[in-house]
Amino acid sequence: MWLGKKWHGIGFMAVSLGCVLVLMNFAIERAQVISAKILAGDVPLEYSAIYAQITQAPEGDAAQIATWITWLFVANWLSSIVTAYIAGSKIDASLKVDASKVSDK
């Protein structure tokens, strides 16, 4: 957005925010399931037992969806860096051209 690409910046931020919200939703749901198991007495209130529950692979499609969302977040982040570099390079090139016109006069 600082380079004058307002809509690119808004798009990158929206995708990033969406990915973070989905991943946080998965984490909160998982924490609620584990805490319900602890309260029900299915999981003892011990570090090793809770850690085993946390490190277990999620059930169903949640693991695959979380993996795809994570890759989308990383790809969005990398593409925003490349886009910013290209936009910055174009601005630098135009500033050099403008500076050479001023020095020629």
DSSP file (Angstrom, degrees, kcal/mol; ACC not computed):
  #  RESIDUE AA STRUCTURE BP1 BP2  ACC     N-H-->O    O-->H-N    N-H-->O    O-->H-N    TCO  KAPPA ALPHA  PHI   PSI    X-CA   Y-CA   Z-CA
    1    1 A M    >         0   0    0      0, 0.0     3,-1.5     0, 0.0     5,-0.2   0.000 360.0 360.0 360.0 -33.3    0.0    0.0    0.0
    2    2 A W  T 3   +     0   0    0      1,-0.3     4,-0.1     2,-0.1     0, 0.0   0.740 360.0  58.0 -67.9 -21.5    2.9    2.3    0.7
    3    3 A L  T 3  S-     0   0    0      2,-0.1    -1,-0.3     3,-0.0     3,-0.0   0.303 126.3 -97.9 -92.1   9.9    4.1    1.9   -2.9
    4    4 A G  S <  S+     0   0    0     -3,-1.5     2,-0.9     1,-0.1     3,-0.2   0.539  92.2 119.3  89.4   6.7    0.8    3.2   -4.3
    5    5 A K     >  +     0   0    0      1,-0.2     4,-2.4     2,-0.1     5,-0.2  -0.600  30.6 162.7-102.9  69.7   -0.7   -0.3   -4.9
    6    6 A K  H  > S+     0   0    0     -2,-0.9     4,-2.4     1,-0.2    -1,-0.2   0.904  71.4  44.0 -58.2 -49.4   -3.7    0.2   -2.6
    7    7 A W  H  > S+     0   0    0      2,-0.2     4,-2.3     1,-0.2    -1,-0.2   0.842 111.9  53.1 -72.4 -32.8   -5.9   -2.6   -4.0
    8    8 A H  H  > S+     0   0    0      2,-0.2     4,-2.7     1,-0.2    -1,-0.2   0.949 111.8  47.1 -61.4 -47.2   -3.0   -5.1   -4.2
    9    9 A G  H  X S+     0   0    0     -4,-2.4     4,-2.5     1,-0.2    -2,-0.2   0.906 111.8  49.1 -61.3 -43.6   -2.2   -4.4   -0.5
   10   10 A I  H  X S+     0   0    0     -4,-2.4     4,-2.4     2,-0.2    -1,-0.2   0.908 111.8  50.2 -63.8 -41.1   -5.8   -4.7    0.5
   11   11 A G  H  X S+     0   0    0     -4,-2.3     4,-2.4     2,-0.2    -2,-0.2   0.929 111.3  47.2 -62.5 -46.3   -6.1   -8.0   -1.3
   12   12 A F  H  X S+     0   0    0     -4,-2.7     4,-2.3     1,-0.2    -2,-0.2   0.907 114.1  47.6 -62.5 -41.4   -2.9   -9.4    0.3
   13   13 A M  H  X S+     0   0    0     -4,-2.5     4,-2.7    -5,-0.2    -1,-0.2   0.886 110.6  51.8 -68.0 -37.4   -4.1   -8.3    3.7
   14   14 A A  H  X S+     0   0    0     -4,-2.4     4,-2.5     2,-0.2    -2,-0.2   0.924 111.4  46.4 -65.4 -44.1   -7.6   -9.8    3.2
   15   15 A V  H  X S+     0   0    0     -4,-2.4     4,-2.4     2,-0.2    -2,-0.2   0.928 114.4  48.3 -63.8 -44.1   -6.2  -13.2    2.2
   16   16 A S  H  X S+     0   0    0     -4,-2.3     4,-2.5    -5,-0.2    -2,-0.2   0.926 112.6  47.8 -61.7 -45.4   -3.8  -13.2    5.1
   17   17 A L  H  X S+     0   0    0     -4,-2.7     4,-2.5     1,-0.2    -1,-0.2   0.911 111.4  51.1 -63.1 -42.4   -6.5  -12.2    7.6
   18   18 A G  H  X S+     0   0    0     -4,-2.5     4,-2.2    -5,-0.2    -1,-0.2   0.918 111.2  47.8 -60.8 -43.9   -8.8  -14.9    6.2
   19   19 A C  H  X S+     0   0    0     -4,-2.4     4,-2.6     2,-0.2     5,-0.2   0.925 112.4  48.7 -63.3 -45.0   -6.1  -17.6    6.5
   20   20 A V  H  X S+     0   0    0     -4,-2.5     4,-2.6     1,-0.2     5,-0.2   0.904 110.9  50.8 -63.1 -41.1   -5.3  -16.6   10.1
   21   21 A L  H  X S+     0   0    0     -4,-2.5     4,-2.1     2,-0.2    -1,-0.2   0.909 111.4  47.4 -63.9 -41.5   -8.9  -16.5   11.1
   22   22 A V  H  X S+     0   0    0     -4,-2.2     4,-2.2     2,-0.2    -2,-0.2   0.930 113.9  47.1 -65.5 -44.7   -9.5  -20.0    9.7
   23   23 A L  H  X S+     0   0    0     -4,-2.6     4,-2.2     1,-0.2    -2,-0.2   0.890 112.2  49.9 -65.0 -38.7   -6.4  -21.4   11.3
   24   24 A M  H  X S+     0   0    0     -4,-2.6     4,-2.7    -5,-0.2    -1,-0.2   0.879 108.2  54.0 -66.0 -36.4   -7.3  -19.8   14.6
   25   25 A N  H  X S+     0   0    0     -4,-2.1     4,-2.6     2,-0.2    -2,-0.2   0.923 109.0  48.4 -62.2 -44.6  -10.8  -21.3   14.3
   26   26 A F  H  X S+     0   0    0     -4,-2.2     4,-2.4     1,-0.2    -2,-0.2   0.921 112.5  48.8 -59.8 -43.9   -9.2  -24.7   13.9
   27   27 A A  H  X S+     0   0    0     -4,-2.2     4,-2.4     2,-0.2    -2,-0.2   0.907 112.2  47.4 -65.1 -41.9   -7.0  -24.2   16.9
   28   28 A I  H  X S+     0   0    0     -4,-2.7     4,-2.3     2,-0.2    -1,-0.2   0.916 111.9  50.0 -66.8 -42.5   -9.8  -23.0   19.1
   29   29 A E  H  X S+     0   0    0     -4,-2.6     4,-2.1     1,-0.2    -2,-0.2   0.920 112.1  48.4 -60.9 -42.3  -12.1  -25.9   18.1
   30   30 A R  H  X S+     0   0    0     -4,-2.4     4,-2.4     1,-0.2    -2,-0.2   0.906 110.6  50.8 -64.4 -41.9   -9.3  -28.4   18.9
   31   31 A A  H  X S+     0   0    0     -4,-2.4     4,-2.6     1,-0.2    -1,-0.2   0.882 109.5  51.1 -63.7 -37.7   -8.6  -26.7   22.2
   32   32 A Q  H  X S+     0   0    0     -4,-2.3     4,-2.1     2,-0.2    -1,-0.2   0.892 109.7  49.7 -67.2 -38.9  -12.3  -27.0   23.1
   33   33 A V  H  X S+     0   0    0     -4,-2.1     4,-1.9     2,-0.2    -2,-0.2   0.929 113.4  45.9 -64.7 -44.6  -12.4  -30.7   22.2
   34   34 A I  H  X S+     0   0    0     -4,-2.4     4,-2.1     1,-0.2    -2,-0.2   0.913 112.6  49.8 -66.1 -42.2   -9.3  -31.4   24.3
   35   35 A S  H  X S+     0   0    0     -4,-2.6     4,-2.6     1,-0.2    -1,-0.2   0.871 108.8  53.1 -65.9 -34.2  -10.6  -29.4   27.3
   36   36 A A  H  X S+     0   0    0     -4,-2.1     4,-2.0     2,-0.2     6,-0.2   0.890 108.6  50.1 -65.3 -38.1  -14.0  -31.2   27.1
   37   37 A K  H  X>S+     0   0    0     -4,-1.9     5,-1.8     2,-0.2     6,-1.4   0.877 111.2  49.2 -66.0 -37.3  -12.1  -34.5   27.2
   38   38 A I  H ><5S+     0   0    0     -4,-2.1     3,-0.9     4,-0.2    -2,-0.2   0.938 112.3  47.0 -66.8 -45.8  -10.1  -33.3   30.3
   39   39 A L  H 3<5S+     0   0    0     -4,-2.6    -2,-0.2     1,-0.2    -1,-0.2   0.834 110.9  52.4 -65.3 -32.3  -13.3  -32.2   32.0
   40   40 A A  H 3<5S-     0   0    0     -4,-2.0    -1,-0.2    -5,-0.2    -2,-0.2   0.620 115.3-117.1 -78.4 -11.6  -15.0  -35.5   31.2
   41   41 A G  T <<5S+     0   0    0     -3,-0.9    -3,-0.2    -4,-0.6    -2,-0.1   0.519  84.0 118.4  88.6   5.3  -12.1  -37.4   32.7
   42   42 A D  S   <S+     0   0    0     -5,-1.8    -4,-0.2    -6,-0.2    -5,-0.1   0.792  78.5  40.5 -73.0 -27.6  -11.1  -39.1   29.5
   43   43 A V  S    S-     0   0    0     -6,-1.4    -2,-0.3    -9,-0.1    -1,-0.2  -0.987  91.6-125.4-122.2 125.0   -7.7  -37.3   29.6
   44   44 A P        -     0   0    0      0, 0.0     2,-2.2     0, 0.0     6,-0.1  -0.299  27.5-108.3 -67.6 155.2   -5.9  -37.0   32.9
   45   45 A L  S    S+     0   0    0     -7,-0.1     2,-0.3     4,-0.1     3,-0.1  -0.437  79.1 119.5 -83.4  65.2   -4.8  -33.6   34.0
   46   46 A E  S  > S-     0   0    0     -2,-2.2     4,-2.4     1,-0.1     5,-0.3  -0.956  70.9-122.9-130.7 148.4   -1.1  -34.3   33.4
   47   47 A Y  H  > S+     0   0    0     -2,-0.3     4,-3.0     1,-0.2     5,-0.2   0.921 109.9  49.5 -57.0 -48.7    1.3  -32.6   31.0
   48   48 A S  H  > S+     0   0    0      1,-0.2     4,-2.0     2,-0.2    -1,-0.2   0.876 112.3  47.6 -64.0 -38.2    2.2  -35.7   29.1
   49   49 A A  H  > S+     0   0    0      2,-0.2     4,-1.6     1,-0.2    -1,-0.2   0.906 114.9  45.2 -69.8 -41.5   -1.4  -36.8   28.5
   50   50 A I  H  X S+     0   0    0     -4,-2.4     4,-2.3     2,-0.2    -2,-0.2   0.909 112.3  52.2 -67.6 -41.4   -2.4  -33.3   27.4
   51   51 A Y  H  X S+     0   0    0     -4,-3.0     4,-2.4    -5,-0.3    -2,-0.2   0.889 106.7  53.7 -61.9 -39.3    0.7  -33.0   25.2
   52   52 A A  H  X S+     0   0    0     -4,-2.0     4,-0.6    -5,-0.2    -1,-0.2   0.884 109.9  48.0 -62.6 -38.3   -0.2  -36.3   23.6
   53   53 A Q  H  < S+     0   0    0     -4,-1.6     3,-0.5     1,-0.2    -2,-0.2   0.894 111.9  49.4 -68.2 -40.3   -3.7  -35.0   22.8
   54   54 A I  H  < S+     0   0    0     -4,-2.3    -2,-0.2     1,-0.2    -1,-0.2   0.898 111.7  47.7 -66.6 -40.6   -2.3  -31.8   21.3
   55   55 A T  H  < S+     0   0    0     -4,-2.4    -1,-0.2    -5,-0.2    -2,-0.2   0.538  87.1 108.3 -83.3  -6.0    0.2  -33.5   19.1
   56   56 A Q  S  < S-     0   0    0     -4,-0.6     3,-0.1    -3,-0.5    -3,-0.0  -0.411  82.3-101.3 -67.2 146.9   -2.3  -36.0   17.7
   57   57 A A        -     0   0    0      1,-0.1    -1,-0.1    -2,-0.1    -2,-0.1  -0.461  44.5-104.0 -66.8 139.2   -3.3  -35.4   14.1
   58   58 A P        -     0   0    0      0, 0.0     5,-0.2     0, 0.0     2,-0.2  -0.249  38.4-109.1 -62.1 153.8   -6.7  -33.8   13.8
   59   59 A E  S >  S-     0   0    0      3,-0.1     3,-1.0    -3,-0.1     4,-0.1  -0.526  74.0  -4.5 -85.3 152.0   -9.6  -36.1   12.8
   60   60 A G  T >  S-     0   0    0      1,-0.2     3,-0.5    -2,-0.2     4,-0.3  -0.334 121.5 -27.7  73.0-147.3  -11.3  -35.9    9.4
   61   61 A D  T 3> S+     0   0    0      1,-0.2     4,-2.6     2,-0.1     5,-0.2   0.432 109.7  96.7 -85.5  -0.1  -10.5  -33.3    6.8
   62   62 A A  H <> S+     0   0    0     -3,-1.0     4,-2.6     1,-0.2    -1,-0.2   0.881  82.3  50.7 -60.9 -40.0   -9.3  -30.7    9.3
   63   63 A A  H <> S+     0   0    0     -3,-0.5     4,-2.1    -5,-0.2    -1,-0.2   0.921 112.8  45.5 -65.3 -43.4   -5.6  -31.6    8.9
   64   64 A Q  H  > S+     0   0    0     -4,-0.3     4,-2.3     2,-0.2    -2,-0.2   0.905 114.0  48.5 -68.0 -40.7   -5.7  -31.4    5.1
   65   65 A I  H  X S+     0   0    0     -4,-2.6     4,-2.6     1,-0.2     5,-0.2   0.923 111.2  50.5 -64.5 -43.2   -7.7  -28.1    5.1
   66   66 A A  H  X S+     0   0    0     -4,-2.6     4,-2.3    -5,-0.2    -1,-0.2   0.883 110.1  50.9 -62.5 -38.2   -5.3  -26.6    7.7
   67   67 A T  H  X S+     0   0    0     -4,-2.1     4,-2.3     2,-0.2    -1,-0.2   0.931 111.7  46.4 -64.7 -45.4   -2.3  -27.6    5.5
   68   68 A W  H  X S+     0   0    0     -4,-2.3     4,-2.3     2,-0.2    -2,-0.2   0.890 112.5  50.2 -64.8 -39.5   -3.8  -26.1    2.4
   69   69 A I  H  X S+     0   0    0     -4,-2.6     4,-2.4     2,-0.2    -1,-0.2   0.901 110.1  50.9 -65.5 -40.0   -4.7  -22.9    4.3
   70   70 A T  H  X S+     0   0    0     -4,-2.3     4,-2.4     2,-0.2    -2,-0.2   0.923 111.1  47.7 -63.1 -43.9   -1.2  -22.7    5.7
   71   71 A W  H  X S+     0   0    0     -4,-2.3     4,-2.8     1,-0.2    -2,-0.2   0.879 110.6  52.2 -65.2 -37.3    0.3  -23.1    2.1
   72   72 A L  H  X S+     0   0    0     -4,-2.3     4,-2.5     2,-0.2    -1,-0.2   0.911 109.5  49.9 -62.6 -42.0   -2.1  -20.4    0.9
   73   73 A F  H  X S+     0   0    0     -4,-2.4     4,-2.3     2,-0.2    -2,-0.2   0.928 113.1  45.6 -61.6 -46.1   -0.9  -18.1    3.6
   74   74 A V  H  X S+     0   0    0     -4,-2.4     4,-2.7     2,-0.2    -2,-0.2   0.915 113.7  48.8 -65.4 -43.7    2.8  -18.7    2.8
   75   75 A A  H  X S+     0   0    0     -4,-2.8     4,-2.6     1,-0.2    -1,-0.2   0.898 111.9  49.6 -63.3 -40.4    2.1  -18.3   -1.0
   76   76 A N  H  X S+     0   0    0     -4,-2.5     4,-2.0    -5,-0.2    -1,-0.2   0.908 111.4  49.4 -63.0 -42.5    0.3  -15.1   -0.4
   77   77 A W  H  X S+     0   0    0     -4,-2.3     4,-1.7     2,-0.2    -2,-0.2   0.932 113.3  45.5 -63.3 -47.1    3.1  -13.8    1.8
   78   78 A L  H  X S+     0   0    0     -4,-2.7     4,-2.3     1,-0.2    -2,-0.2   0.905 112.5  50.4 -65.5 -41.3    5.7  -14.6   -0.8
   79   79 A S  H  X S+     0   0    0     -4,-2.6     4,-2.6     1,-0.2    -1,-0.2   0.846 107.6  54.2 -67.3 -31.6    3.7  -13.2   -3.7
   80   80 A S  H  X S+     0   0    0     -4,-2.0     4,-2.2    -5,-0.2    -1,-0.2   0.878 108.4  49.8 -68.0 -35.2    3.2  -10.0   -1.7
   81   81 A I  H  X S+     0   0    0     -4,-1.7     4,-2.4     2,-0.2    -2,-0.2   0.937 112.8  46.0 -65.8 -46.5    7.0   -9.7   -1.2
   82   82 A V  H  X S+     0   0    0     -4,-2.3     4,-2.5     2,-0.2    -2,-0.2   0.918 113.2  49.7 -62.9 -43.8    7.6  -10.2   -5.0
   83   83 A T  H  X S+     0   0    0     -4,-2.6     4,-2.6     1,-0.2     5,-0.2   0.909 111.5  48.6 -62.1 -42.7    4.9   -7.7   -5.9
   84   84 A A  H  X S+     0   0    0     -4,-2.2     4,-2.6     2,-0.2    -1,-0.2   0.893 111.1  50.7 -64.9 -39.4    6.3   -5.1   -3.5
   85   85 A Y  H  X S+     0   0    0     -4,-2.4     4,-2.4     2,-0.2    -2,-0.2   0.930 112.3  46.2 -63.5 -45.3    9.8   -5.7   -4.9
   86   86 A I  H  X S+     0   0    0     -4,-2.5     4,-2.2     2,-0.2    -2,-0.2   0.928 114.4  47.2 -64.1 -45.3    8.7   -5.2   -8.5
   87   87 A A  H  X S+     0   0    0     -4,-2.6     4,-2.1     1,-0.2    -2,-0.2   0.909 113.2  49.1 -63.1 -41.5    6.6   -2.1   -7.6
   88   88 A G  H  X S+     0   0    0     -4,-2.6     4,-2.6    -5,-0.2    -1,-0.2   0.882 109.2  52.5 -65.1 -38.2    9.5   -0.6   -5.7
   89   89 A S  H  X S+     0   0    0     -4,-2.4     4,-2.5     2,-0.2    -1,-0.2   0.900 109.2  49.6 -64.1 -40.7   11.9   -1.3   -8.6
   90   90 A K  H  X S+     0   0    0     -4,-2.2     4,-2.2     2,-0.2    -2,-0.2   0.904 111.7  48.3 -65.1 -40.5    9.6    0.5  -11.0
   91   91 A I  H  X S+     0   0    0     -4,-2.1     4,-2.1     2,-0.2    -2,-0.2   0.923 111.9  49.5 -65.8 -43.2    9.4    3.5   -8.7
   92   92 A D  H  X S+     0   0    0     -4,-2.6     4,-2.1     1,-0.2    -2,-0.2   0.907 110.7  50.6 -61.0 -41.8   13.2    3.5   -8.3
   93   93 A A  H  X S+     0   0    0     -4,-2.5     4,-2.0     1,-0.2    -1,-0.2   0.905 110.6  48.4 -63.8 -41.4   13.6    3.4  -12.0
   94   94 A S  H  X S+     0   0    0     -4,-2.2     4,-2.1     1,-0.2    -1,-0.2   0.858 110.3  52.0 -68.9 -33.0   11.2    6.2  -12.6
   95   95 A L  H  X S+     0   0    0     -4,-2.1     4,-2.3     2,-0.2    -1,-0.2   0.877 108.7  50.7 -68.5 -36.9   13.0    8.3   -9.9
   96   96 A K  H  X S+     0   0    0     -4,-2.1     4,-2.1     2,-0.2    -2,-0.2   0.896 110.5  49.3 -66.8 -39.6   16.3    7.7  -11.6
   97   97 A V  H  X S+     0   0    0     -4,-2.0     4,-1.7     2,-0.2    -2,-0.2   0.923 112.3  47.9 -64.8 -43.6   14.9    8.8  -15.0
   98   98 A D  H  X S+     0   0    0     -4,-2.1     4,-1.7     1,-0.2    -2,-0.2   0.887 111.2  51.1 -64.1 -39.4   13.4   12.0  -13.4
   99   99 A A  H  X S+     0   0    0     -4,-2.3     4,-2.2     1,-0.2    -1,-0.2   0.874 108.4  51.3 -67.4 -36.4   16.7   12.7  -11.6
  100  100 A S  H  X S+     0   0    0     -4,-2.1     4,-1.5     1,-0.2    -1,-0.2   0.857 107.6  53.1 -70.2 -33.0   18.7   12.4  -14.9
  101  101 A K  H  X S+     0   0    0     -4,-1.7     4,-0.9     2,-0.2    -1,-0.2   0.890 110.5  47.6 -66.1 -38.4   16.3   14.8  -16.6
  102  102 A V  H  < S+     0   0    0     -4,-1.7     3,-0.5     1,-0.2    -2,-0.2   0.900 111.9  48.8 -68.9 -41.1   16.9   17.4  -13.9
  103  103 A S  H  < S+     0   0    0     -4,-2.2    -1,-0.2     1,-0.2    -2,-0.2   0.767 105.6  58.9 -73.0 -23.3   20.7   17.0  -14.0
  104  104 A D  H  <        0   0    0     -4,-1.5    -1,-0.2     1,-0.2    -2,-0.2   0.769 360.0 360.0 -73.0 -25.6   20.7   17.3  -17.8
  105  105 A K     <        0   0    0     -4,-0.9    -1,-0.2    -3,-0.5    -2,-0.2   0.466 360.0 360.0 -80.6 360.0   19.1   20.8  -17.6
